[in-house]
């Protein structure tokens, strides 16, 4: 709180529009404040470049480039930029305000995350970066500090301050931009960046979420950079025993030291993540890592990080190749499977040799038929065993993010039917796309089985109710009953609206918003009360005047010396002219009277010396020469005798003869 109070911008109106209410965070390049756009009456975040950097054209250019880049990314998982401007030495961005925390805060609080939570966070991050990559931009500074998690569960990517166009030369002549722990080898070695450096950083972030620690560490940044260049990121299962193999593969793919081996952009990595997730069981998704903090390791703590309203996919993934991966057994496979069949039991004793010889001579065709029959029987039994165990089953193909028509076509190609199509709200799945299947992708199902599809209806939306003129507590209850959350409350003078009741909301009533969204409230402070000037009044008169104005009075414990008479008001806070709400408090400091100072004896001294001595003691000096002292230079008398006390600053008259 103290640091906020010491910030010179807090309480100021920037560019005649943005009222800065408090400081949120301080970085190496800028400070982020919570502010109110007084023109549109909405809460936002204001990112203000440090004045010492504003003189550097390259920093200002990078700062403005962030605004232009993000303005082109109209994406629900990217922190939006509303405005950019300058006010004197301050260069600023007006951005979307996200009430919540960063992924760094989550990791610090929870330790390692369950795979479900880690994937729930990474999916919308990749969706945001995928939009940037497809728009031609690279973030270049992905790290947990730049992943914001709202109180309502939304995940947003922030701080595109290092963003550059994909086709822009990014060699920095030895200076590597970004954060050491998340830099790709090519950034370190060559100073070059493309979409794959963001993929690498996301792989490191995933490793950190799964294990609670960074993959590379050292006593200095140089040691960490050396490991990025010369050592592969270890599999997360090395730190978290039992972690699914698919997660190791996902991290290894994203953090390959050779850029060409990695997914080419965030959309491709998002497709891999989806595929890996569909292969995991519920037990694997909810496995608690040993590095998780004890208070978050219980079985019920599954949705604390992110509400499980759906999956955050805002981009179309690459289409599947149409193959379901099934192959039927060859004839040799079927024969091999018959090796487990029992050997026929021995029959009756063999006939005598002459009879056998006679049978051999008489039944050669029967022997051939018997052999063929036996072979066919063995083949039939082997095929039957295969069919019972595997042949009559197939796997549900991956259908997530596909449209309903695409999903039905894919099921038909796999020989499956649609049992039922359900619809559900989702804050993150694109409207009309498949968000879940039953059975899930990869699970076994009979060849003629049926699959239930759940298709996204998009985000559930509600209308903001009209709570104007309602008491604050009642308004909050009404918002919650409507499926919304009360947001930030600010106060404002209003002569027409009763104190403590709502003046307006942001968004305004009637606007449609996602369920669970926060609604900011502006509450009336009533009619403003001008503070009267009571300095110099007696304590009794001052208290009476302030109370008649509808204000409360508090008397400061300590009194102060002042020019005002002893017992009268020396000073007041707030001062005259400020506007307060009825019932607010004015603090009065009572005067102890002026400071008394001993008067030096200057009789007999020349005028200059006497004046200097009296002024040095804190007095004003007045000369009385009369007719006889016009040409004199010696002090014959003083108005207050030497050794007596007089108020500091008062005037001492000296008589000169």
C-alpha positions in Angstrom: 0.0 0.0 0.0 2.8 2.3 0.9 4.5 1.8 -2.5 1.2 2.6 -4.2 0.8 5.8 -2.3 4.3 6.9 -3.2 3.7 6.4 -6.9 3.2 9.9 -8.4 0.7 8.7 -11.0 -1.8 7.1 -8.6 -4.7 9.5 -8.3 -3.8 11.4 -11.4 -5.8 11.8 -14.6 -3.6 10.7 -17.6 -4.2 12.3 -21.0 -7.3 14.0 -19.6 -9.2 10.7 -19.7 -7.7 7.8 -17.6 -8.0 8.1 -13.8 -5.3 5.9 -12.3 -6.6 4.2 -9.1 -3.8 1.8 -8.2 -0.7 0.0 -9.2 -0.9 -3.6 -10.3 2.7 -4.6 -11.3 6.1 -3.1 -12.2 8.3 -4.5 -15.0 11.6 -3.6 -16.5 10.0 -1.6 -19.3 6.7 -0.4 -17.9 4.3 -0.2 -14.9 0.8 -1.5 -15.1 -2.0 0.4 -13.3 -5.7 -0.2 -12.7 -7.5 2.8 -14.1 -10.9 4.0 -15.1 -11.7 5.4 -18.6 -13.7 8.5 -17.5 -15.0 8.9 -21.0 -16.6 5.4 -21.3 -16.8 4.8 -17.6 -15.1 1.4 -17.6 -12.3 -0.2 -15.7 -9.2 -1.0 -17.7 -5.4 -1.7 -17.3 -3.0 1.1 -18.2 0.5 0.1 -19.2 2.8 3.1 -18.8 6.4 3.1 -20.1 9.0 4.2 -17.6 9.7 7.9 -18.3 13.5 7.1 -18.4 12.9 4.8 -21.4 10.5 7.1 -23.2 13.5 9.1 -24.6 14.8 5.9 -26.3 13.1 5.7 -29.8 13.7 2.0 -30.0 11.8 1.3 -26.8 8.9 3.6 -27.8 8.8 1.9 -31.2 8.6 -1.6 -29.5 5.9 -0.3 -27.1 3.8 1.1 -30.0 4.4 -2.1 -32.0 2.8 -4.0 -29.2 -0.4 -1.9 -29.5 -0.6 -2.3 -33.2 0.1 -6.0 -33.1 -2.4 -6.9 -30.5 -5.0 -4.6 -32.0 -4.8 -6.9 -35.1 -5.4 -10.0 -32.9 -9.1 -10.0 -32.2 -9.0 -13.2 -30.1 -10.7 -14.2 -26.8 -7.5 -15.5 -25.4 -5.4 -12.4 -26.1 -5.5 -9.4 -23.7 -7.1 -6.7 -25.9 -5.6 -3.2 -26.5 -8.1 -0.3 -26.6 -6.0 2.8 -27.0 -2.4 4.1 -27.2 -1.1 7.6 -26.6 1.3 9.9 -24.8 0.9 12.5 -22.1 4.1 14.6 -21.6 6.8 12.1 -20.7 4.4 9.2 -20.3 3.8 6.8 -23.2 0.9 4.4 -22.4 -1.3 1.6 -23.6 -5.0 1.2 -22.5 -5.7 -2.5 -22.2 -8.4 -5.0 -21.1 -8.4 -5.4 -17.3 -8.3 -9.0 -16.2 -9.1 -9.5 -12.5 -7.2 -12.6 -11.4 -3.6 -13.8 -11.3 -0.8 -15.1 -13.5 0.2 -18.7 -14.1 3.4 -17.9 -12.1 1.1 -17.1 -9.1 -0.7 -20.4 -9.6 2.6 -22.4 -9.7 3.9 -20.6 -6.7 0.7 -21.4 -4.8 0.0 -24.9 -6.0 3.4 -26.4 -7.0 3.1 -28.9 -9.8 -0.3 -29.2 -11.4 -2.4 -32.3 -12.4 -2.1 -33.0 -16.1 -5.7 -32.0 -16.6 -5.1 -28.5 -15.2 -1.8 -28.1 -17.1 -3.5 -29.0 -20.4 -6.6 -26.8 -19.6 -4.2 -23.9 -19.2 -2.0 -24.6 -22.2 -4.8 -25.2 -24.7 -6.1 -21.5 -24.7 -2.5 -20.3 -24.6 -1.8 -22.2 -27.8 -5.0 -21.0 -29.3 -4.0 -17.4 -28.7 -0.4 -17.9 -30.1 -1.9 -19.8 -33.0 -4.0 -16.8 -33.9 -0.8 -14.6 -33.7 1.2 -17.0 -35.8 -1.4 -17.3 -38.5 -1.6 -13.5 -38.5 2.1 -13.3 -39.1 3.4 -12.5 -35.6 5.7 -14.2 -33.0 5.4 -13.4 -29.3 9.1 -14.2 -28.4 8.6 -13.9 -24.6 6.3 -16.7 -23.5 6.5 -17.5 -19.8 4.1 -18.1 -16.9 4.2 -14.4 -16.0 2.6 -13.6 -19.3 -0.3 -16.1 -18.9 -3.2 -14.4 -17.1 -5.9 -16.5 -15.4 -9.1 -14.6 -14.6 -11.2 -15.1 -11.6 -13.9 -16.3 -14.0 -11.5 -19.0 -15.4 -10.6 -17.3 -18.6 -7.0 -17.7 -19.8 -5.3 -14.8 -21.6 -1.9 -14.2 -23.2 -0.4 -10.8 -22.3 2.6 -8.7 -23.0 3.2 -8.8 -26.8 6.0 -6.2 -26.2 8.6 -8.3 -27.9 6.3 -9.3 -30.8 7.7 -9.1 -34.4 6.4 -10.0 -37.8 7.4 -13.6 -38.8 9.3 -12.4 -41.8 11.2 -9.6 -40.0 14.9 -10.1 -39.4 15.3 -10.5 -35.7 19.0 -10.7 -35.2 19.8 -8.5 -32.2 23.6 -8.2 -32.7 24.4 -10.1 -29.6 21.5 -9.0 -27.4 19.0 -11.8 -26.8 15.5 -10.7 -26.0 13.1 -12.8 -23.8 13.5 -14.6 -20.5 16.5 -17.0 -20.1 14.6 -20.0 -18.9 12.3 -20.1 -21.9 14.6 -19.2 -24.8 15.0 -21.5 -27.7 18.5 -22.6 -28.7 18.4 -20.6 -32.0 17.5 -17.4 -30.1 20.6 -17.9 -27.9 23.0 -19.0 -30.6 21.9 -16.9 -33.6 19.5 -14.3 -32.2 16.8 -15.3 -34.7 13.2 -16.1 -34.0 10.2 -17.6 -35.8 7.0 -19.3 -34.7 8.9 -22.3 -33.4 10.6 -20.2 -30.6 7.1 -19.8 -29.1 6.5 -23.5 -29.5 9.7 -24.2 -27.6 8.8 -21.8 -24.7 5.3 -23.5 -24.4 7.0 -26.8 -24.1 9.1 -25.5 -21.2 6.0 -24.0 -19.6 4.2 -27.4 -19.9 7.2 -29.1 -18.3 7.1 -26.6 -15.4 3.4 -27.0 -14.9 3.7 -30.8 -14.8 6.8 -30.9 -12.5 6.7 -27.7 -10.6 10.3 -26.7 -11.7 12.1 -25.4 -14.7 13.9 -28.1 -16.8 17.3 -26.2 -16.7 18.8 -24.5 -13.7 22.1 -23.0 -12.7 23.9 -20.5 -10.5 24.0 -18.0 -13.4 22.1 -17.2 -16.6 25.1 -18.3 -18.6 24.8 -21.9 -17.2 21.1 -22.0 -18.1 21.9 -20.8 -21.6 24.6 -23.5 -22.0 22.1 -26.2 -21.0 19.5 -24.9 -23.6 22.2 -25.3 -26.3 23.7 -28.6 -25.2 21.1 -30.6 -23.3 17.6 -31.8 -24.1 14.7 -31.0 -21.9 14.3 -34.1 -19.7 11.0 -36.1 -19.8 8.6 -34.9 -17.1 8.2 -38.5 -16.0 11.8 -38.4 -14.7 10.6 -36.0 -12.0 7.0 -37.3 -11.8 7.1 -41.1 -11.8 4.1 -42.7 -13.5 3.3 -39.6 -15.6 1.8 -40.6 -19.0 4.1 -41.4 -21.8 2.1 -39.1 -24.1 3.0 -36.1 -22.0 6.7 -36.9 -22.3 6.3 -37.1 -26.0 4.4 -33.8 -26.1 7.2 -32.0 -24.2 9.9 -33.7 -26.2 8.3 -32.6 -29.5 7.8 -29.0 -28.4 11.3 -28.6 -26.9 13.4 -30.3 -29.6 16.7 -28.4 -29.9 16.5 -28.6 -33.7 13.8 -26.2 -34.8 12.8 -28.3 -37.9 11.9 -31.2 -35.6 9.3 -29.1 -33.6 5.7 -28.4 -34.6 5.9 -25.6 -37.1 3.6 -23.3 -35.1 1.2 -23.2 -32.1 -1.7 -24.6 -34.2 0.3 -27.7 -35.0 1.3 -28.1 -31.3 -2.3 -27.6 -30.3 -3.3 -30.5 -32.6 -0.6 -32.7 -31.0 -1.9 -31.7 -27.5 -5.4 -32.6 -28.5 -4.3 -36.0 -29.8 -2.2 -36.7 -26.6 -5.1 -35.7 -24.4 -7.6 -38.0 -26.1 -5.3 -40.9 -25.4 -5.2 -40.2 -21.6 -7.5 -41.9 -19.1 -9.3 -40.0 -16.4 -6.9 -41.4 -13.8 -3.9 -40.2 -15.8 -5.4 -36.7 -16.3 -6.1 -36.4 -12.5 -2.9 -38.0 -11.2 -1.5 -35.9 -8.4 2.2 -35.1 -8.8 4.4 -35.5 -5.7 5.5 -31.9 -6.2 2.0 -30.6 -5.7 1.5 -28.6 -2.5 -0.3 -30.7 0.1 -3.3 -28.3 0.4 -4.0 -28.9 -3.3 -3.4 -32.6 -3.5 -6.8 -33.9 -2.4 -9.0 -35.8 -4.9 -11.7 -33.1 -5.0 -9.4 -30.3 -6.0 -9.8 -30.9 -9.8 -11.2 -27.6 -11.1 -9.5 -25.0 -8.9 -7.1 -23.7 -11.6 -9.6 -23.5 -14.4 -13.3 -24.1 -14.6 -14.0 -27.2 -16.7 -16.5 -25.5 -18.9 -14.9 -27.0 -22.0 -11.8 -26.8 -24.0 -10.3 -23.6 -25.3 -9.8 -24.1 -29.0 -10.4 -21.0 -31.2 -8.6 -22.3 -34.3 -9.4 -25.0 -36.8 -6.9 -27.8 -36.4 -5.4 -29.6 -39.4 -7.7 -32.2 -40.8 -7.1 -35.8 -40.0 -5.7 -38.0 -42.9 -8.9 -40.2 -43.0 -7.1 -43.4 -41.8 -8.3 -45.1 -38.7 -5.1 -47.1 -38.2 -6.8 -50.6 -38.2 -5.4 -53.5 -40.1 -6.9 -57.0 -40.3 -4.8 -60.1 -39.5 -3.1 -61.9 -42.3 -3.6 -65.6 -42.8 -0.3 -66.3 -41.1 -1.4 -64.2 -38.1 -4.6 -66.3 -37.9 -2.6 -69.5 -38.0 -0.2 -68.2 -35.3 -3.2 -67.4 -33.1 -4.3 -71.1 -33.3 -1.1 -72.2 -31.4 -3.1 -71.8 -28.2 -5.7 -74.3 -29.3 -5.7 -77.7 -27.5 -4.3 -80.7 -29.3 -7.0 -83.3 -30.1 -7.3 -86.1 -27.6 -6.0 -89.5 -28.6 -8.6 -91.7 -30.4 -9.1 -95.5 -30.2 -6.3 -97.9 -30.9 -5.1 -98.0 -34.5 -6.3 -100.8 -36.6 -4.0 -103.7 -37.6 -1.3 -103.0 -40.2 -3.0 -105.0 -43.0 -6.2 -103.1 -42.4 -4.2 -99.8 -42.4 -2.5 -100.8 -45.6 -5.8 -101.7 -47.1 -7.3 -98.4 -46.1 -4.3 -96.5 -47.6 -4.8 -98.3 -50.8 -8.6 -97.9 -50.8 -9.1 -94.2 -49.4 -6.6 -91.8 -50.8 -9.3 -89.2 -51.6 -10.7 -89.4 -48.1 -7.3 -88.7 -46.7 -7.0 -85.5 -48.8 -10.5 -84.4 -47.8 -9.6 -84.9 -44.2 -6.5 -82.8 -44.5 -8.3 -80.0 -46.2 -11.1 -80.2 -43.6 -8.6 -80.0 -40.8 -6.8 -77.0 -42.3 -10.1 -75.1 -42.8 -11.2 -76.0 -39.2 -8.0 -74.6 -37.8 -8.3 -71.4 -39.9 -11.9 -71.0 -38.9 -11.1 -71.4 -35.2 -8.2 -69.0 -35.4 -10.3 -66.4 -37.2 -13.0 -66.9 -34.6 -10.6 -66.3 -31.7 -9.3 -63.2 -33.4 -12.9 -61.9 -34.1 -14.0 -62.5 -30.5 -11.0 -60.8 -29.0 -10.4 -58.0 -31.5 -11.9 -58.3 -34.9 -15.4 -57.1 -33.9 -14.0 -54.0 -32.3 -12.7 -50.7 -33.6 -11.6 -47.4 -31.9 -13.5 -44.2 -31.8 -11.7 -41.7 -34.1 -10.7 -38.3 -32.8 -13.6 -35.9 -33.5 -12.9 -32.9 -31.2 -13.1 -29.5 -32.9 -14.8 -30.9 -36.0 -18.2 -29.7 -37.1 -21.2 -32.0 -36.6 -21.3 -32.9 -40.3 -17.5 -33.6 -40.4 -17.8 -35.8 -37.3 -20.8 -37.8 -38.7 -18.9 -38.4 -42.0 -15.8 -39.6 -40.1 -17.9 -42.0 -38.0 -19.5 -43.3 -41.1 -16.1 -43.9 -42.7 -15.1 -45.9 -39.5 -18.3 -48.0 -39.8 -19.9 -46.4 -36.8 -23.2 -44.6 -36.3 -24.4 -41.6 -34.3 -26.4 -42.5 -31.3 -27.4 -39.0 -30.2 -26.3 -35.4 -30.7 -26.3 -33.3 -27.5 -25.6 -29.7 -27.1 -23.9 -27.9 -24.3 -22.6 -24.4 -23.5 -18.8 -23.8 -23.7 -16.8 -20.7 -23.0 -13.9 -21.9 -25.1 -15.2 -24.4 -27.8 -16.2 -22.8 -31.1 -20.0 -22.9 -31.7 -21.1 -25.9 -33.8 -17.9 -28.0 -33.1 -17.7 -31.2 -31.2 -16.5 -30.7 -27.7 -16.9 -34.3 -26.3 -17.8 -37.8 -27.4 -19.0 -40.9 -25.6 -17.1 -43.2 -25.8 -14.1 -40.9 -25.9 -11.6 -40.9 -28.8 -9.4 -43.9 -28.8 -11.7 -46.1 -26.8 -12.8 -49.5 -28.2 -16.3 -49.9 -29.6 -18.0 -52.6 -31.7 -17.9 -52.2 -35.5 -21.5 -51.3 -35.6 -21.5 -49.3 -32.4 -23.0 -45.9 -31.9 -21.3 -42.7 -30.6 -22.9 -39.8 -28.7 -21.7 -36.4 -29.9 -21.7 -33.3 -27.7 -21.7 -30.1 -29.8 -20.8 -26.7 -28.5 -23.5 -24.1 -28.4 -20.8 -21.5 -27.7 -20.6 -19.5 -24.5 -23.7 -19.3 -22.3 -24.8 -15.7 -22.3 -27.1 -13.7 -20.0 -28.5 -10.1 -20.0 -27.2 -7.6 -17.5 -30.1 -6.8 -15.2 -31.2 -3.2 -14.5 -30.0 -2.5 -10.9 -29.9 1.3 -11.1 -31.3 2.9 -7.9 -31.0 -0.3 -6.0 -28.9 -0.6 -2.8 -25.4 -2.0 -3.4 -26.0 -5.3 -1.4 -29.3 -6.0 -3.2 -27.7 -5.2 -6.6 -24.9 -7.7 -6.0 -27.5 -10.4 -5.1 -29.5 -9.7 -8.2 -26.4 -10.0 -10.4 -25.5 -13.3 -8.9 -29.1 -14.5 -9.4 -28.8 -13.6 -13.1 -25.6 -15.7 -13.4 -23.2 -12.8 -13.3 -20.6 -11.8 -10.7 -20.3 -8.4 -9.0 -17.1 -6.7 -10.1 -15.2 -3.6 -9.0 -17.2 -1.0 -7.1 -16.4 2.7 -7.5 -18.1 5.7 -5.8 -19.3 8.9 -7.5 -21.1 12.0 -6.4 -24.7 12.2 -7.7 -27.2 14.7 -6.4 -30.1 12.7 -7.9 -29.3 9.2 -6.7 -29.5 8.3 -3.0 -26.2 7.5 -1.3 -25.3 3.8 -1.3 -27.4 3.0 -4.3 -26.3 2.0 -7.8 -25.8 4.8 -10.4 -24.8 2.6 -13.4 -23.1 -0.7 -14.4 -20.4 -1.6 -16.9 -21.6 -3.3 -19.1 -24.9 -1.4 -19.0 -28.2 -3.1 -18.4 -29.6 -5.0 -21.3 -26.2 -5.9 -22.7 -25.5 -9.6 -23.2 -22.5 -11.2 -21.5 -21.1 -14.6 -20.8 -22.4 -16.3 -17.7 -20.0 -15.7 -14.8 -18.7 -12.5 -16.2 -17.9 -9.7 -13.8 -20.1 -6.5 -13.9 -18.5 -3.3 -12.5 -20.8 -1.1 -10.3 -20.8 2.7 -9.8 -22.4 3.6 -6.5 -23.6 7.1 -5.5 -21.9 9.0 -2.7 -24.9 11.4 -2.6 -24.8 15.1 -3.1 -21.3 16.6 -2.6 -20.7 18.7 0.5 -18.2 21.6 0.1 -15.8 21.7 3.1 -16.0 25.2 4.8 -13.0 27.1 6.0 -12.8 26.9 9.8 -9.2 27.8 10.4 -8.9 30.5 13.0 -12.3 29.7 14.5 -12.5 28.5 18.0 -12.8 24.7 18.4 -16.4 24.9 19.5 -17.4 27.2 16.6 -15.6 25.0 14.0 -17.2 21.8 15.2 -20.6 23.4 15.1 -20.2 24.7 11.6 -18.9 21.4 10.2 -21.6 19.3 11.8 -24.3 21.7 10.5 -22.8 21.0 7.0 -23.4 17.3 7.5 -19.8 16.3 8.2 -18.2 14.5 11.1 -15.4 16.1 13.1 -12.2 14.5 14.5 -9.8 16.4 16.7 -6.1 15.5 16.3 -4.5 14.3 19.5 -1.4 16.6 19.1 -1.8 20.4 19.0 0.5 22.6 16.9 2.2 26.0 17.2 0.7 28.4 14.7 0.0 32.1 14.1 -3.6 31.4 15.2 -4.7 32.2 18.7 -4.2 29.4 21.3 -7.3 27.1 21.3 -8.4 28.1 17.8 -8.2 25.8 14.7 -4.6 25.9 13.3 -5.3 23.7 10.2 -7.9 21.3 8.8 -7.9 18.3 6.6 -9.3 18.3 3.9 -8.8 22.0 3.2 -11.5 24.4 2.2 -13.2 23.8 -1.2 -12.8 20.0 -1.3 -16.0 18.1 -1.8 -16.9 15.3 0.6 -19.9 13.0 1.0 -22.3 13.6 3.8 -21.1 11.9 6.9 -17.4 12.0 5.9 -14.9 13.2 8.4 -12.8 16.4 8.7 -9.8 16.4 11.0 -9.0 19.6 12.9 -5.7 20.5 14.5 -5.9 22.9 17.4 -3.4 25.7 17.8 -1.0 25.9 20.8 -0.5 29.6 19.9 2.7 31.0 18.5 6.2 29.9 19.5 7.6 32.1 22.2 11.2 33.2 21.8 13.4 35.1 24.3 14.1 38.7 23.0 17.9 39.6 23.0 19.0 42.9 24.6 20.2 45.3 21.9 20.2 48.6 23.8 23.4 50.5 23.3 24.2 48.6 20.1 24.4 50.3 16.7 21.4 50.0 14.4 22.9 47.4 12.0 24.1 45.1 14.7 20.9 45.3 16.7 18.8 44.6 13.6 20.9 41.6 12.7 20.7 40.1 16.2 16.9 40.5 16.4 16.3 39.1 13.0 18.6 36.2 13.8 16.4 35.4 16.8 13.3 35.2 14.5 11.8 38.7 14.9 10.8 41.5 12.5 12.5 44.9 13.3 10.9 48.4 13.1 13.0 51.6 13.6 11.7 54.6 15.6 14.0 57.6 15.0 11.8 60.5 15.7 13.2 64.0 15.2 16.1 63.5 17.5 17.2 60.2 15.9 17.4 61.2 12.3 21.1 61.3 12.4 21.7 58.9 15.3 23.0 55.4 15.1 22.6 54.0 18.7 19.7 52.0 20.1 18.4 53.7 23.2 15.3 51.6 23.8 13.4 48.5 22.5 9.7 47.8 22.6 10.2 44.4 24.4 12.9 44.4 27.0 15.8 42.0 26.6 15.2 38.7 28.4 11.4 38.8 28.0 9.6 36.5 25.6 7.7 37.5 22.5 6.0 35.4 19.7 8.4 34.3 17.1 7.9 36.3 14.0 6.4 39.3 15.8 7.8 42.9 15.4 10.3 44.5 17.9 10.5 48.3 17.7 13.9 49.9 18.4 14.2 53.6 19.3 17.3 55.3 17.9 19.0 58.5 19.2 
